[in-house]
Structure formats: structure tokens, C-alpha cells
Amino acid sequence: MFPPAPGSRVSRQTAGAVGAVALIALGASPVAAEDATPGLVLGEMAPFEGVKPGSTFAVPASFTNTGSEALAKVWLSYEVSHGLSHTELPSNCLAWKVGGFDEIPVSTKAVCAFDQTVKPGVVYAPEKALTVGVLDSALYDSVNVVASAQDNSPGDEASSGPVRGTGPVLKLAEQPDATPAAPGSAENEDWDAQKVAVNAANTADFQVTGARLKGRVGDTVDLTVKFTNAGPGWMYRGTVGTPATQVLIKMPAGTTVTKGHGYCDKLPSGTYECGTSQAWVDEGDGETYTFKLRIDKAVPGAKGSVALEAKPRPFDRDKANDAADITLDVAGADGGSTGGGGTTTSGGGAGSPSTGGTGVTGGSGTTDGSSTGGGSSTTGASTTGATNSATTGDLASTGSGSTLPLAGAAVAAVGIGAGAVLVVRRRRAAGR
């Protein structure tokens, strides 16, 4: 539910109780004070299904003043998510960019002020419904509409704006054929909100890339693997703290993880389960996971994998790039080179391809780390994204799947700091 408009706002029940005490002291009835509250109630709006990128649709917002007194001014606001945009706005509307930080995805909020009398018991709607544009990135989006008796312009959460509309002034019109909301049906004192789903006919391609590792026994090499949302749609789960997806990383046999990644937890099987930095992932964005591996011994055919979690992803039609190999070439073993040898692939590698998850997604990116020690090296397939800087120390864990000791987990927690541990654990818990 949209928070109350800025300013001091007391709950309907509390306001009624305080008013009742005052009126009883004056020998008056408390019922009249309760009836005088504005009690704005929005009309129900159905979800928008199958809208196409490049199209527009009208938002049929209407409301009733269920109080006993007329209002001299009201505000209607329309907040649209990342895959949507406002078209031409009237000049009595202002627009802001909102969010993009503190786990709030970017949205655009338009607030329209109507300086006219709003009578009680009458349904009102803008003379012309505001329209919203469907962007190429649209997928699972929303429009949040608020009717308020106070200005509910954004505060510190606004990242830019306001920008005033350039269209003709928009006015409210009575809707005589509409059924007004019943008196006393308002849930809030002087505002009401409704979040309307907008589901676009679009897709988003989640994919992973693996890596090719090279080195000698005793070397420590850098492993970089990536998750990318290749678009065209963005994805948002809609729940703060829930990762956009989970990525499962299996290390090649004969290696030990000497430093893990901050968004990854080791499972009892030895596989690492990695989340994302945000609950959404924009188109062209994703996550980069970095590890340091020590090569303990040469294991013929040693190969690891990176794969998306096996959850339904109906928006993702390309399953060929849901898994990729992590190969390892060990030089100098018995005078030659052993291991997987191959090159990085974008799909079809070790690890079962996932068929599935709803996602939404985190900032991502990527750089291949240089190897350390003994002339070892690491190469990884490149994709788009932003580098993720969260890493954590991790006690040694072998690619063959040994269990991380509890003492090691404690050391890892100290290594990354209490704040990062809370973020990692919260994302792990929410992702399950």
C-alpha cells in the first residue's frame, strides 16, 4: 500500500477517538466528527494484460468523496514502473524520477493537482484518462494510482525532477452513470491507493557464461562467471530482499576455493548457490561472481559448471544458455597438460539447464581477474554488466565437495563485515 501523503497524518481510528473525547467534553456527538473526514475511495481497475511494447493504454482512474463535506482541491498521482513511461502530461501535472537506490527500483511518478470542488457522494474522473506508454523493456510492470486530499509529491526518494507537463490543463468531471462508493467505506482518512498490474507480451533472456582456467599445481587462479539478463524485458520479483534468480556454481575437481563471493553460500554438496544484489534486473544487466581457486592436483577431465536455478521462467524461451562449463587445464603434470581443456561456452555445458524462475535483478557486470602465483591465468567469456564489488573471505573448500566447517563460516563473516553478512544471509533466506 502506498504510504500516506507527506505531512502529519493520524489514523482514522485514532483521530476518531481523540475527536470523541473532545466532543464529549463539549456535550456533542462524536459521530459528526467521523462523518466529516474526506474518505476518498478509488474505483476498481482491472489489470492490463498482453500490452505490446511500443503501444499505449489509458488508465481509467475514478474516485468518490465518501465524507460529508466537499473538498476544495484533490490530487491524483500515477506512478509507473521501469518498463512504462508517461506520455504527454497536462500542465497541472508534475513528474519525478523516483528510486534507483536502497532496493527501490526506478519508477516515474506524475502528480496532478485539481483546483475544483469535489462534492461528497459523487464519482469523479479526469475529463480525459491519462495514457501510459509501453517501453521495449516492459514485462511485469505496474501503475500505482493514488487519490489524495493532500499533495503527495515525492520527497527524498525522488532522484530527479520535477518536470511540468506541457499539455492543456486537465479537469475532473462528474460521472453520473458510475456507482459511488458507500459512505464510511474508506480505509484511510483522506487518501486511497490502488496498484494495477501491467503484463506485457514480451520476453527476457536469462543466461550464464562459464570460464576456462589454466595453471599449474600449487597456483591460485581467478575464476569469473556471469549471469546476464539479455532482455529485452527487465524483471522484478516485487519483493524486497528476494534475489532476481539463483545461480549454482560447481568448482572443478582438484581445486580449493580460497576466497568466495559475497552473494554466494556453499551448499553441503560443495556447490555454491549465488543470489543477486537486487530483487530486480534491468535489461542488459546482471551479476558477476568472482572466486579464487588453488589448484591442488591435476584431475583428468576436471570440469565445473555454472547454471541457473531450476525454477520456471515462462518469460525466458531460450534454455540453451542456461548452463555453461568451467574447464581447467593443468600444465606441467607428467610433462604435459591435463584437464577439460575446452573453451568457455554460453550454454549446454555441465550442470543441468534450468527450466524455469521468475526473476527480477541486480546490478551486474564484469571484469576478468588476473591470476596470482606461478604464472597461472584465467579467462572468461565477456558479457555486459557492472562489476559487483562484494566479495568475502572463505575457508578452503575443494571442488570435489567437502563441507565448509562452522569455524570457517565465522571467519568468513568477520572477513566481509557484519553488514555484508546480513545482506548475504537475508538474500539467501529470501531466495529459498
N, C-alpha and C positions, 0 to 999 in steps of 0.2 A: 504494500500500500504506500502511496506517495505520502511523504511526511507533511505535516501542517505547514501552511504558508508562514513566511518569516514574521516574527513578532510574538508577543506574549499570547499564548493560546491555552485556555483551560479546558479540560474535558467537559463534555456536555453534562455528565453526571455530577462532577464537582461544581460546575457553575450553577446547576440547579439547586444543589444542596446549600451553597453559600447564599444564593438569592432567597431561598426559602427561609433561612434563618433571619435575614434582614427584613423580609416582608412580614413574617410572623411578629417580629418586634414592633412593626407598624400596624399590626392588626389587619394585614392584607392577605389575599390568597396567593400561594406560590405558583399556582397553575398558570397564571397570566404571564409570569416571567419566563417560564419554559416555552410557552407558545410563541413568544416574541423572537426567539432565535431564528436566524435565516433558514437553516436546514436545507441547503442546496442538494439536489439529487439528480444525477445524470441518468439519461435514458440508456437502456441496454444496447450495446453494439456487438454485432456478430463478428467472429474472426474473418480475416481476409485470406482466402485460400487460393493457391495457384497463380498468384500475380506474377507477371513476367518482367524480367529486367528490361528497363527502357520504357515501361509503362507508368501511368499514374492512377491513383484512385482517390475518391472523395471520402472524407471522414465525417459521418453523419452525426455530429455531436449535438445533443439537446439536453435541456435540464429544466427542473421545476424548483421554484422557491416554495418550500413547504411550510415556511414560517407564517406568521400572522401580519407582518409588516412588509411594505415594499422596500426594495433596495435601490439606492441611487446609482450604484456602479457595481459591475461584476467583471471578473477576469476569466478567460478561457485559455488554457495552455495546452500545447501539443508537443510532446517530447518523442522524437523518433530515434531509433537505434541506428547503428553503424551502416547497415545496408540500405537505409532510406534517406530521403532528403526532403526539405521543404521546397515547394515550387514558389511562384510569386506570392509574397505576403502582402496583406493590406498595410497601409501606412499607420494604422493604430496597433500594429504588432511589432514586437522586438524579438530578435533571435540571438541565441548564445550557443557556443560550443560548450559542452559540459563533460567532465570526467576525463578519462585517459590516465588516471593515476589512482593509487590506493585501491586497486582491484575494482575500479569503476570503469567499464568500457566507455569509449567516446560515444556521445549522442548529441543531438541538436534539439534545443528547446525554444519554441516560439510562444510568447505570452501576448495575448491580445486583450486590450482594455476596452470595455464598452461603457461609455458615459451616458446611460439612459436608464429610465425607471424599469425595474423588474418587479411586476406585481406578484403577490402570493397566489398560489393555486393555478398558475398559468405556465404552459410549456413554452420555452423559448429555444431558438436555434439561430445560428448565423444566417443572414439572408442568402448567402452562398457558402456552401460547405468548403472548408479548406481542403486542398488537394496535397497529396504526398507523392513524391517520385520514388520509383523502384530502381536502385542502382545495380550495376553488374555484380556487385559483391553481396547482394541480398540473398538470404536463405531462410533462417529462422529469426525473424525480426519482430518488432512490436511498436505500437503507438500508445503512449501513456497520456490520456486526456484528463485534465483537472478543471473543474468549475469551482471558483472561489469568490468569497465576498471580500477578500483581501488580495493585494498584489503578491503573487507567488513567484516573482522573478528569482532566478538562481543567485546564490551568494558566493561564498568562497569556492564552491565546486565548479563555477564557470571558468573555463580555460581561455575563452576569448569572447569578444562582443561587448555590448550589444550592437546589433545591426538592425536599423529600422527598415520595415517593408516599404516598397515603393508603389504598391497598388492602391486603388481607391479605398477610402475608409469603409470598413465593414460594419454593418449594424445588425442588431438582433431583431428577429421578427417573431411574433406570436404564432404558435402552431395550434389553431383551433381544432384540428382533427385528431391531435395526439392526446393520449390519456395522461393526465398529470399524475405525478407520484402522490401517494396518500400523505396527508398531514401527519407529522410525527414519524415518518419512515426514514428520515435522515440518520445515518450512522455517525456523522460528525457535526460539529457545531455550525460551521459555515463554509464547508468545502466538501467535495466528493471527487473521487478519482476512479478511473477505470483503465486497466491495461488490456489492450486489444492485440491479439496475436496476428502477425502478418507472415504467412508461409509462402515463399517464392518457389516458382518452378525453376530450380537451379541446383547445382551440384558443388561439392568441394572435394578435392582430391588430396587425401592424407597419404603421405608417403615417407619412407625412410631411406637413408643411404648408409652403406656399410663402410668398411675401410680395409686397406691392405697394410699389414705390419711387416717390417723387416728388421732383423737384428741378429746378434749372437747371444749365446747362452751367457747370462750374467748382465746383459744390457737392460736398461729401463727405457721403454718406449712410450710415446704419447698416442693414445687412442682417441679419435674424434669421430663420433657418429651423429647423425642428424635426423630430426623429424621436421617435416615441412608440410604446410597446407598450401598446395599449389593452386588452390582456388578452383573456379573464380569466386565462389562464395566464402564468406567468413563463417565462423562457428562460435556460438556461445551457449554453454550449458544453462545459463541463467541462475546458477547457484555459486555465490562467492565461496572460494576455498576448494571448489571441485576442479580438478585438472581437466584440460580440454580432452586429453586422452592419456593412456598409459603406454609406455614403450618398454619392451622387455629386451635386455641385453645379456647375452651369454658370452663369456670370455673363452678364447681358445684354450685348449688343454695345454698344460705345461707352463702356464703363466700365473703370476700372483699380482693382484691389484694392490698397489702401494699407496694410491691416492684416488678416492672416488669422487663422484659429482654430488653437489648439494641437493639435487632433486631426486636422487636415487637411493633406494634401500635394497640391501641384499636379502634375497629370499633363502629359505633353508636349502633349496635345490642348488644354490650358487648363482642363479640368475639374478640380475639387477632389475628392479622394477622402478621406472623413472616417470615422474609426473611432469607437469608444465608450470611455468612461472605464473600464469594467469588462468582464469576459468574460460577465457575465450582465446581464439587465434584468428588474427586477421589474414586475409588472402595474401599469399606470398611470404608469410611469416612462419615461425615455428620455434624450434628449440635445438640447441647444440649441447651434446653431452661429452665431457672430456674425462678421461681416466689416465692414470699412469700405470703401466704394466711392466713387471720384471719378468724376463724370460728365464725360467728356472731350468728347463730342459727341452731338448728337441723331441717333439712327438710327431711322428709321420702323419701327414694329413690333418694336422691340427687346424681346426676351424671353429669360429664362434658365429654368432648371428645377432641381428637387431631386427625386431619385429613389433608391429603394432599389436595392442591387446586384442584378444578375440571377442570383441563385442560388436553388436550390429551397428553398422554405419550406412543406413539406407541412402544417404546423400553421396556416398563415395562409391562410384561404379567401377573404378579401376583397382582391382585387387592384386595385379601383378607387381606393384611396387610397395606392397605392404610388408615385405620382408627382404633382407639383404644379408650377404655374408660378411664376416670379419675373418680374413685369411691371415696366416702367419708363415713367413719364410724365415727359417733359422739358418744362418750361414755358418760355415766352419764346423759343422757336425760331421765327423767321419770324413773330413776332407771335402764335403760338398754342402748342398743346401737341402733342407727337408721342410716339410710343411705344406700348407694349402697352395701357396704359390700364386693363385689366380689374381685377377684384378677385381676392384670393387664393382659390385653390381647394384642396380637400383631396385631389384626385385627378384623373386624366385630363388633366393638364397636359403641358407639353413634357417630353421625356425619356421613353424607353420604360419602361412599367411593368415592374417586376421580377417574375419568376415563381419566386420562389424563396427561401433560405439558411437554414441552421439558425442560430439566434441564441441569445443569452442576454444580458445587457445592462447598461448602465451607468447611473449616476445621471444624471438629466436635469433639464430644467427650462427656465424661460424667462422672459425679460423682453424687451420690445421696447426697443431702444436709441434714444435721441433722436438726431436728425441734427445735424450740425455744419456751419456755414457757409452763407451765402446763403439762409437760410430753408428749407433742404431738410428733408424729412421722410421717415420710413419707417414703414410699418405692416405687421404680420404677424399671421396667424391665431393665436389662442391655443390652447394645449393644456396638459395637466398636465405636471408635471416639476419638477426642481430646477435652478437656474441653474448652468451649467458655467462655472467661472471661468478655465479655461486658455485663454489667447489668446497670439498671437505676432505680432511684427512681421513684415511680409512686404514685400519689394521690389515695386514696381509691377508688376502683371500685368494685361493687358487682358482684358476679357470675350470678345474675339474670338479668344483662344487663343495669345498669344505665350508663348514658353518662358522660365521663370524662370532667370536667369543663375546660375552656380555661386557667384559672389561674393555674389549676393543671398541664396542659401541660407545661406551662412556668417554673414552679418549677421543673418539671422533666428534662427539658432541662438544667437548671443550675446544677441539681444533677449529670448529666453524663458528663458535659463539652461540650463546643461548638463543638469540633472536632468530638466527638461521635455522636452528634445530626446531624451534616452534613452527616456523613456516613449513619445513620439510615434513614434520610429523603431521601437521594439520592437513597438508595436501595428500599425504599417504592415506590418512584416515578417511578423508572425504572421497578419495578415488575408489574406495573398495565397495 
